[in-house]
Every structure is written in C-alpha cells, then in structure tokens.
Amino acid sequence: MKKQLVTVAATAGILFSTFNGAASAHERVHTVRSGDTLWGLSRTYDVSVDSLRNWNKLSSSTIYVNQKLSVIAPHSHTEAQKSSVTTASGNSTYVVKSGDTLWGISNKFNVSVSTLKSLNGLTSDLIRPGQTLRVSGTSATKQTVAPTTADTGTYRVQSGDTLSEIAVRHSVSVSQLKSLNNLTSDLIYVGQVLKVSGSTSGTASTATTTVVSSSSKVDALVAEAKKYIGVPYVWAGSTPSGFDCSGYLQYVFNKVGVSIPRTVATIWGATKSVSSPRVGDIVFFETYQPGPSHAGIYLGNNKFIHAGSSRGVEISDMNNTYWKPRYLGAKTAF
C-alpha cells in the first residue's frame, strides 16, 4: 500500500450547530486544524476512518486546513428520532444501525455516553447493528452483559453475540472462552450459558480436540484467503468483486466462522496481542496515517496475504523495505 501524505495547515476550531429539538436536522462539524489527520479525528470523535470518508465523500485520507468535516452521519439526527419508539413506561429506544457508535448515538439524543451505558446496563462501548438501546428513562440493571449468576462467572448468550465480543466484554481471549466451555468451534447460540472466568474444564482429550480444531480452522482460513488472490483493491470494498484491506479480512474470517470488526483500528482493539506471529494471526502496519492502518493474514516464513492498494489481494514479504519499518505487531482472533 503506497503511503499517502496528509496535508494540513493552520487555525480553526470545532463548530457546533445548535440543537433545536427532535425535528432539527443538525450536524456536528469539525474544521480541520494544523496537525489533524483522519485517524486522529476518528479517535477524538469515536468513529471509524471509513465512516468519516463516507460521510464527507472523501476518495482518500488527504484533508486540508479549514476543510469542514462532518463527524456524525449527515442528517442522521432527524432519522434517528423518527426511528426511536416510546414505550408505555415513557422510555425511548433506538435500534443500532451499521456504523453507529455510543458517542454518535449520545449526540443524536442529547445524552451522555455514561448515561447511555447506565440506561442499558453496558460495561463497555461495544454495540452491534440491530441492538435496541434505551435512550431515555431510568437506568437499567446490567442484565445484558453481567454474568447470569454473580458468583458463578457465567454469561447468557444474547441475540447477535459473538465469541469475540463476549471475550472483549469480560477481558478474556477467545481461546480462553473456548477452553473454559469445551468449545471446538466459534458457534454459539442464544440462551447458551458460557463460563467467562474460572479454571479450564474438560479432560486432556477435550483439550487436544480443541487444539486440533483450532489448527484445522487456521488451515481453512489460509485456504480461503488464497482463493481471492488477484481480486482488485476497492476502497470500502468487502466482497470478492473488490476488497479494501479490512473488508478482505472480515470477509475471509467470516467464511471460516470467526467474527471480527470491520476496520483495521477496531480489529486491532478487539484481538489479542501475541509476541510473534503464527500462521493465521493478523499482522498490522502503520502506513498512510498514525496507528494501525493496514493489516493482513500471516502465512509463515515472514509472508502475509493482504489486499494491497496497488495490486489487490497478494502475498507480500514482511522483510521488504516498505513493510519492515512499518510493522506494528501481530494479534490473534482465535
């Protein structure tokens, strides 16, 4: 992936339009200042770089001084208010859409992030499309994310849950969750009770089966990844007709039953660090902006497969003069 230069210069600030009630279609706008980057703004406003690009119709990550950037989905406020539903008890709800963040929703409904988390019993900022959030009313108990029984360290699977999300919520790795619950795949079902703390259960033979299953899944991942060599690079692409780097990773991992987030930054945050990459791990690089901005699947022998901006899906050498100085580290989704 070629390094892109971000040109920025002096002055400006953050402009806020006034909220005049539920029917007002208002936007929050940021005026680019010296030193700003899309990566930095995505961290400041708790949104993805892809969302900033989409909302502002940017074809690259280049921004310039005094440029006005929308940092929430344009005209999303009126739509959000229309999509909320007032219950008999006077509580309003909102159904999470793709690209939503707690920060963005808090601004749509003029509440704080901490209030949203309290209303919905959330212990992290993780939300998922289709999830129904209360945006007003009295605080909820933390029944959706707390263990089923406080002293057993268990969690009851909710609709839309994945092992990776549950692992992040309870500060454990996916492999630990699978070991604790004798799981040989990432498949879980609504209502299933999972152990999220305690000692590993099962016999030695079960552990062996889990290792074999994990190895088999890695083999399947590598085989799936190689199917798409030559597919062209398409910004925001997430299908075999064209991929960007994170769209490619999400598509391939989903094909073998492993759910990961959509952007490089969120994949970095949702996966577990390893001291050195193993086959099937995700390797991260800092390219056109500070922080993790490109990633691929490690194949062994310092080779990785990824969707590059020049030649599309290809296998590259991590030791070449471009990738080696940009390497940030490796993480695992297993």
N, C-alpha and C positions, 0 to 999 in steps of 0.2 A: 504494500500500500504506500503510495507516494505521500510524503509529508506535505501538508498544506499549511501555508503561512496565514496567521490571523492578524489582520491589520487593524489596529485600534489607536486612538489618539485621545486628546484631552477633553475634559469637562463633561458635565451633565449630571443627571440625578435620576431618581426613581419617581415617576409621575403616577399619581393615583387618581383615577376618576371617582366621582362621588357616587356612593350607593344610595339610591332614592327609593328603595322598596323592591318588592319581589318582581315587579313588572319591568324594572330598568335593565336594559341590556348593556352592562358596563364591562370594561376590561381593565386589567392591570397592565400597565405599560412600563417597560424599563428602557431608559435612554442610555445607550452604550457609552461607557467611560473608558479612559485610558487604562489598559491592563485587563479589560474584560475579555473573557472567552466564553463560548457556548458551554463548555464543560463547567466553568466556574459558575455561570448563571444557573445551570441545571442543578448544582448543589445548593446555591443560595435559595432557589425557589422550589426545591424538592420536586423537580420534573425531569423527564429524560431529555437528552440531547435531541433524540428523534422527534419528540413532541415539539420542542422549540423550533426545529426545522420545519415541521409540518405546519404549525400554526402561523409561521411567518413566511412560508413559501420560499425557503432558502434551498438553493441547489448545492450548497457546500457549507462548510463551517466558518467561512470568512464573514466577519462582521466589521463594522467601521464606526468611527466616532459619530455621536449624535444620532445614530440609527435608532429608530423606535422599534422595540421588540415586544410583542405580546407574550406574557409569561403565564397566561392561562388560556384555555381553549377559547377562541373568539366566539362571542355571543353565546357562550355556554351557560351563562347565569339564568337567563330567562327560561331556556330549555330545561335547566336543572330544576328550577322552581316548579315548572309545569309538570315535571316527571315525579315530583315528590307527592306523597299520599298522606293525608291527615287521618289518623286513626280515631276511633271513638274516644280514646283516652286523651286526645289532644296532642299526641306525639306525631311528628312528621318524619317520613322516611325517604331515603333516596337510594336508588338502585345503581350500584357502581358500574361505570362503563369502561371500556378499554382505554388506557391512558390516564385514568383518574389517579390522583394521589390524595392522601388525607389533607395535605396542605391546600390543594386546589379546592377540595370539597368544603373545607373550613371557610374559605373565602367566598364561595358561592352562597353559603348560608349564614355568613357573618357570625361564625362561632370560632372558638379557638380549637387547635388540634387536640389539646389536652381535654377539652370538653367533649369533642367527638369520641375520643378514646374512652372517656368515662361513661358516656351515654351508651356505648356499645360493648363495654367490657373488654376492650382491646388492650393487650400488653405490649404490642409492637405497632409499627406503622404499616404492616403488611395488610393489604386489601386485595380483593380479586374481582374481576368482572362478574356481574350477576349477584354479588353480595348485597344484601339490603342493610343500610345503615340508618340508625335513628339520628336525626339532625336537630331535634328539639325534644323537650320533655325532661323527665327525671332520669338520673343515672341508672344504668343497668348493672346487674351483677355480672361478674366476669365468667359467666357460664359457657360462653362460646370458646374460650381459649384456656380456661382453668382446667386442671385435672378433674376427672369425674369424681374422684374422692380425694380430699386434700392429703390424706396420709398414705395413699397408695401410689401417687405419682403416675397417674394414668390420664389419658385424653381420649374423648369420644370423637370419632371422625365425623366432621360436618360435610354437607354437600359442597363440592368444589375443592376440598382439601387435597393436597399432595404431600408425599413424604418430605420433600424438600422444604415446603412451607412449615410443616409441623416441626421439622428439625430446627429451623431458624427460630421459631417461637420459643422453643424450650432449650435452646443453646446446646444442642447435641448434633452430631453428624448423622447423615442418612444411614451410613453403615452401622452406627451405634443403634439407631432405631430398629433397623432390620435385625441386628443381633439380639437386642432385647426382646423382640417379638417373634423370633424364629421365622422371619420372612425370607423367602427365596426370590422374591421379585418386588417391584415397587408398587404392585397393585394393592390398593386398599379400598374399603367400601364404607358407605355411610352407616353410622351406628357402631362400627367396629371400635373396640376399646384397645388402645395401644399403651404399652408401658413407655414412659418418657424419662424415667430415672430408675435407678436400682442396679442390681447385678444382672449380668447376662444369663438368660435362661436357656434351657435345652442341653442336649448331650453333645459330646465331641463329634459324633457322626453328623448331627444337625449343623454344627459349625462348619464342618468340612463341606457339606452340601451347599451352604451359603457361599463359601469361597468359590466353589466350582461354578455356582450360578453367576456370581459376580464376574468371574473370568469369562464365562460364556457371553454375558451381556457386553463386556468390553469388546470381545471378538465381533459381536453383532454390530456394535457401534462403529467400529473401524470399517467393517464391510459396507455398512450403509453409507458412511461418509464418502467412501471411494466411488460410490455409484454416480456421484454428481460432479466428478472431475470434468472440467471444461464448461460447466454451466456459467454463463456470464455474470459479472457483478452488476447489480442493480441497487441503487440506493433505496433503502427501506424494503428491499425485496425479501420475501420469506417463503418462496415456492420454487420448485425446480425450473421455472421459467426464468428465474433470476434471483440471486441472493445478495444481501449485504452480509458482513461477517457474523453479526449476532443472529440475523434471521436464519442463516445456514446452520449455526449451532443449535438453535432452538428446534428447527425442523428435524435435524438428524437425531438429536437426543429424544425428541417426542416419538420418533419412529421406533425406538427400542424401549419405549415405556418409561422414560425418565423426563420429568418436567423441570425445565429451567426457565428463568425470566427471559425477557425479550431483548434487553440492551446489554452491551458489554459491561457497563458500570453496575447494573443490577445483578448480572451473573457473577461478577467479582464479589459483590456483597453477600450473595446467597450461597456460595460454595465454600468448601473448607480448604484452607491452605495446606500444602504439602511441601516438604523440604526440597524434594527434587521430583520432576515429572515422571510419571509412569504412563504406559500406554493407556489411552482413554482419558487421561487428565486434560484439563483445559489450560493452555498456556496463554498468557496475557502480555501485551506490549503497549508502550506509550508511543503513539505516532503523531497525529496532527494536533493534539491538544494535551494538556497535562492530565495525568491519571490514566487508567486503563481505557484505551480507545480502540483496540483491535485484539482479536483472540482467535485461536484455532485449537484443533484436537491433536494431542501429542501422539505420534506413531512409533516412537523409539528411535534410537540412533540419531538423536538431535534433529529429527524430521517432524514436521507438523503439517496438517492439512487444514486449509482455510479458504475463505472467499476473499481473494485479493482484488483491489480496485483496478489493477492493470489487466490481469489475465483470468479473472474469475476464480472458480474453485481449482486449487492447485496444491501440490506438495512442495514445501519450501524447507530450506536448511536453516535452522536456528543460529548457526555459526557464521552465516554470511555477513558481510559488512553492514547491511542495512538492519537486519533483525537483531543481531547480537547486542548492540549497545542500547536497544530499545526494550529489551526483555525485562518484565516486571516480576514475574513469578508464575507458579503453577498452582492450580486448585483442582479439587475433585468434586464431582457431582454424585459419586457413588458412596 
